[in-house]
Amino acid sequence: MLKLKIVSPERVEFDGEVESVKVPGTVGEFEVLVHHAPIISSLERGTVTYRTSEGSKTLEVKDGFVSVKKNVVNICVEI
C-alpha cells in the first residue's frame, strides 16, 4: 500500500492508504504504484485519481506538484 496525502491551501483533501495514484504531470499523466522510483513532478490542470480499498476517487486540480519516496506520496494542489 501507498501512504497518500493530498493538501490544498484550504485543507487536507485526503490522508490515508491507497493502492495507486494517477496524476496529471506536465509532460503527461502517470501512475504511481507500490515501490515506485523516487520522483518530484509538477502537475497541470486535470484529474488526480486514487484507488482505495473502497474504490476509486477523483479530485479535479488546477496545478500543483507531487513527490514520491519510499511508498509515501505527497501531493500539494490548487483546487
Backbone as ProteinMPNN parsed JSONL, in Angstrom:
{"seq_chain_A": "MLKLKIVSPERVEFDGEVESVKVPGTVGEFEVLVHHAPIISSLERGTVTYRTSEGSKTLEVKDGFVSVKKNVVNICVEI", "coords_chain_A": {"N_chain_A": [[0.84, -1.192, 0.0], [0.314, 2.312, -0.533], [1.085, 5.368, 1.106], [-0.832, 8.146, 1.044], [-1.081, 11.644, 0.839], [-2.957, 14.429, 0.253], [-2.911, 17.816, -0.11], [-4.378, 21.068, -0.042], [-4.427, 24.682, -0.296], [-6.564, 25.304, 1.337], [-7.268, 23.053, 2.937], [-6.612, 19.676, 4.212], [-7.085, 17.416, 1.793], [-7.13, 14.658, 1.42], [-5.978, 11.906, 3.348], [-4.471, 9.017, 3.755], [-4.301, 5.409, 3.179], [-3.626, 4.011, -0.008], [-4.013, 2.094, -3.075], [-3.076, 2.83, -5.563], [-2.106, 5.79, -7.435], [-3.025, 8.203, -9.793], [-1.808, 10.85, -11.665], [-1.916, 14.16, -13.208], [0.718, 14.912, -14.781], [3.01, 17.474, -15.961], [4.23, 16.722, -18.323], [2.686, 14.709, -19.144], [0.208, 12.287, -18.138], [0.707, 10.138, -15.324], [1.075, 7.077, -13.445], [1.348, 6.077, -10.06], [2.586, 3.393, -8.333], [3.015, 0.84, -5.777], [6.328, 0.74, -4.531], [7.386, 2.541, -6.359], [9.796, 4.429, -8.179], [11.704, 7.082, -6.649], [10.49, 10.403, -7.127], [9.918, 13.772, -8.169], [7.503, 15.914, -9.365], [5.935, 18.437, -11.351], [2.489, 19.402, -11.593], [-0.332, 19.705, -13.813], [-3.438, 21.246, -14.894], [-6.074, 19.011, -14.378], [-7.107, 15.661, -13.561], [-6.751, 14.044, -10.483], [-6.555, 10.75, -9.64], [-7.252, 8.253, -7.328], [-6.966, 5.008, -5.91], [-8.6, 3.33, -3.447], [-9.24, 0.864, -0.878], [-11.933, 0.926, -0.85], [-12.725, 1.709, -3.344], [-12.395, 3.688, -6.409], [-11.484, 7.158, -6.376], [-11.807, 10.611, -7.298], [-10.258, 13.811, -7.947], [-10.47, 17.042, -9.042], [-7.98, 19.199, -10.235], [-6.15, 22.323, -10.428], [-3.413, 22.945, -10.627], [-0.128, 22.032, -9.358], [2.108, 20.011, -7.364], [3.843, 16.85, -7.074], [5.363, 14.506, -4.914], [7.237, 11.544, -4.544], [8.396, 8.999, -2.498], [9.755, 6.182, -1.069], [7.258, 4.708, -0.895], [5.572, 6.708, -0.029], [3.413, 9.223, -0.901], [3.122, 12.544, -1.591], [1.008, 15.169, -2.32], [0.556, 18.403, -3.387], [-1.81, 20.728, -4.1], [-3.664, 23.095, -6.11], [-6.995, 23.78, -5.996]], "CA_chain_A": [[0.0, 0.0, 0.0], [0.957, 3.624, -0.543], [0.567, 6.384, 2.015], [-1.11, 9.319, 0.222], [-1.587, 12.855, 1.477], [-3.249, 15.489, -0.711], [-3.222, 19.063, 0.595], [-4.627, 22.297, -0.799], [-4.288, 25.798, 0.639], [-7.715, 25.368, 2.238], [-7.384, 21.941, 3.889], [-6.126, 18.37, 3.796], [-8.142, 16.827, 0.961], [-7.131, 13.216, 1.672], [-4.823, 11.399, 4.08], [-4.741, 7.613, 4.034], [-3.625, 4.401, 2.367], [-4.211, 3.758, -1.326], [-3.343, 1.077, -3.879], [-2.399, 3.519, -6.662], [-2.457, 7.192, -7.646], [-2.764, 8.67, -11.155], [-1.723, 12.313, -11.61], [-1.698, 14.836, -14.496], [2.03, 15.557, -14.848], [3.107, 18.48, -17.021], [4.633, 16.076, -19.572], [1.78, 13.586, -19.365], [-0.344, 11.605, -16.967], [1.429, 8.941, -14.921], [0.514, 6.364, -12.298], [2.293, 5.681, -9.022], [2.244, 2.131, -7.68], [3.923, 0.476, -4.695], [7.751, 0.637, -4.879], [7.71, 3.456, -7.461], [11.061, 5.147, -8.002], [11.521, 8.446, -6.136], [10.255, 11.399, -8.176], [9.219, 15.024, -7.887], [6.982, 16.396, -10.65], [4.875, 19.447, -11.317], [1.205, 18.944, -12.11], [-1.122, 20.696, -14.537], [-4.88, 21.071, -14.755], [-6.521, 17.662, -14.715], [-7.753, 14.848, -12.53], [-5.988, 13.111, -9.665], [-7.385, 9.582, -9.355], [-6.599, 7.331, -6.414], [-7.765, 3.817, -5.644], [-8.553, 2.831, -2.081], [-9.913, -0.432, -0.744], [-13.366, 1.184, -1.028], [-12.981, 2.061, -4.734], [-11.665, 4.828, -6.964], [-11.952, 8.511, -6.086], [-11.146, 11.594, -8.151], [-10.177, 15.187, -7.486], [-10.078, 17.957, -10.122], [-6.969, 20.139, -9.759], [-5.686, 23.353, -11.373], [-1.978, 22.715, -10.757], [0.485, 21.619, -8.098], [3.27, 19.148, -7.527], [3.778, 15.563, -6.385], [6.642, 13.875, -4.574], [7.106, 10.131, -4.208], [9.612, 8.44, -1.915], [9.544, 5.065, -0.135], [5.823, 4.424, -0.799], [4.85, 7.87, 0.507], [3.092, 10.152, -1.982], [2.61, 13.828, -1.117], [0.532, 15.997, -3.425], [0.131, 19.743, -2.998], [-2.564, 21.167, -5.277], [-4.62, 24.208, -6.128], [-8.27, 23.184, -6.431]], "C_chain_A": [[0.885, 1.256, 0.0], [0.315, 4.502, 0.516], [0.404, 7.653, 1.189], [-1.637, 10.453, 1.081], [-1.745, 13.91, 0.389], [-3.656, 16.722, 0.084], [-3.453, 20.188, -0.405], [-4.447, 23.443, 0.18], [-5.413, 25.863, 1.676], [-7.719, 24.289, 3.315], [-6.632, 20.709, 3.383], [-7.282, 17.696, 3.063], [-8.266, 15.32, 1.177], [-5.866, 12.843, 2.414], [-5.129, 9.948, 4.444], [-3.964, 6.696, 3.115], [-4.388, 4.166, 1.074], [-3.406, 2.669, -2.036], [-2.557, 1.705, -5.022], [-2.898, 4.956, -6.745], [-2.103, 7.55, -9.08], [-2.841, 10.194, -11.128], [-1.467, 12.909, -12.991], [-0.364, 15.604, -14.514], [2.103, 16.523, -16.021], [3.59, 17.893, -18.344], [3.798, 14.829, -19.848], [1.34, 12.941, -18.061], [0.519, 10.393, -16.629], [0.834, 8.374, -13.643], [1.627, 5.961, -11.348], [1.744, 4.419, -8.362], [3.251, 1.874, -6.56], [5.334, 0.268, -5.255], [8.13, 1.475, -6.098], [9.042, 4.137, -7.15], [10.791, 6.54, -7.439], [11.391, 9.44, -7.283], [9.627, 12.636, -7.565], [8.784, 15.556, -9.239], [5.971, 17.492, -10.425], [3.629, 18.859, -11.964], [0.528, 20.07, -12.866], [-2.599, 20.398, -14.32], [-5.276, 19.664, -15.199], [-7.132, 16.972, -13.516], [-6.734, 13.98, -11.815], [-6.954, 11.976, -9.322], [-6.617, 8.667, -8.425], [-7.553, 6.203, -6.058], [-7.523, 3.344, -4.22], [-9.212, 1.463, -2.041], [-11.421, -0.294, -0.951], [-13.727, 1.549, -2.47], [-12.172, 3.271, -5.171], [-12.322, 6.15, -6.602], [-11.173, 9.479, -6.958], [-11.197, 12.974, -7.52], [-9.684, 16.037, -8.653], [-9.12, 18.996, -9.558], [-6.604, 21.136, -10.851], [-4.211, 23.182, -11.675], [-1.436, 22.282, -9.419], [1.753, 20.84, -8.349], [3.074, 17.875, -6.707], [5.199, 15.12, -6.062], [6.349, 12.441, -4.127], [8.436, 9.65, -3.662], [9.218, 7.372, -0.901], [8.064, 4.817, 0.154], [5.018, 5.509, -0.095], [4.673, 8.867, -0.633], [2.482, 11.408, -1.36], [2.244, 14.674, -2.324], [0.044, 17.31, -2.848], [-0.533, 20.35, -4.229], [-3.368, 22.441, -5.013], [-5.9, 23.614, -6.718], [-9.049, 24.219, -7.233]], "O_chain_A": [[2.025, 1.248, 0.464], [-0.88, 4.381, 0.785], [1.391, 8.188, 0.683], [-2.51, 10.265, 1.928], [-0.788, 14.244, -0.309], [-4.617, 16.689, 0.853], [-2.82, 20.253, -1.458], [-4.325, 23.203, 1.381], [-5.232, 26.412, 2.763], [-8.112, 24.541, 4.454], [-6.091, 20.703, 2.278], [-8.333, 17.44, 3.651], [-9.364, 14.767, 1.125], [-4.799, 13.395, 2.147], [-5.942, 9.68, 5.329], [-3.087, 7.132, 2.369], [-5.618, 4.124, 1.053], [-2.276, 2.362, -1.656], [-1.506, 1.197, -5.413], [-3.952, 5.301, -6.21], [-1.005, 7.239, -9.542], [-3.812, 10.764, -10.631], [-0.875, 12.256, -13.851], [-0.341, 16.813, -14.285], [1.335, 16.398, -16.975], [3.383, 18.504, -19.392], [4.16, 13.999, -20.681], [2.009, 13.04, -17.032], [1.007, 9.701, -17.523], [0.184, 9.076, -12.869], [2.71, 5.557, -11.772], [0.604, 4.381, -7.899], [4.227, 2.61, -6.417], [5.503, -0.312, -6.328], [9.091, 1.152, -6.795], [9.365, 4.387, -5.989], [9.745, 7.122, -7.727], [12.094, 9.334, -8.289], [8.9, 12.56, -6.575], [9.593, 15.645, -10.162], [5.237, 17.486, -9.437], [3.708, 17.938, -12.777], [0.775, 21.246, -12.599], [-2.963, 19.43, -13.652], [-4.863, 19.193, -16.259], [-7.609, 17.615, -12.58], [-5.953, 13.269, -12.448], [-8.034, 12.212, -8.781], [-5.462, 8.335, -8.691], [-8.761, 6.396, -5.922], [-6.403, 3.006, -3.837], [-9.687, 0.966, -3.062], [-12.107, -1.284, -1.2], [-14.907, 1.685, -2.791], [-11.37, 3.809, -4.408], [-13.547, 6.254, -6.529], [-10.026, 9.217, -7.319], [-12.049, 13.269, -6.683], [-8.607, 15.787, -9.193], [-9.4, 19.609, -8.528], [-6.726, 20.844, -12.04], [-3.793, 23.262, -12.831], [-2.183, 22.173, -8.447], [2.394, 20.977, -9.391], [2.263, 17.824, -5.782], [6.121, 15.337, -6.848], [5.365, 12.166, -3.44], [9.481, 9.86, -4.277], [8.437, 7.632, 0.015], [7.662, 4.727, 1.314], [3.911, 5.257, 0.38], [5.645, 9.303, -1.251], [1.454, 11.341, -0.687], [3.052, 14.873, -3.231], [-0.778, 17.331, -1.932], [0.096, 20.475, -5.279], [-3.691, 22.795, -3.879], [-5.886, 23.024, -7.798], [-10.153, 23.935, -7.699]]}, "name": "protein", "num_of_chains": 1, "seq": "MLKLKIVSPERVEFDGEVESVKVPGTVGEFEVLVHHAPIISSLERGTVTYRTSEGSKTLEVKDGFVSVKKNVVNICVEI"}
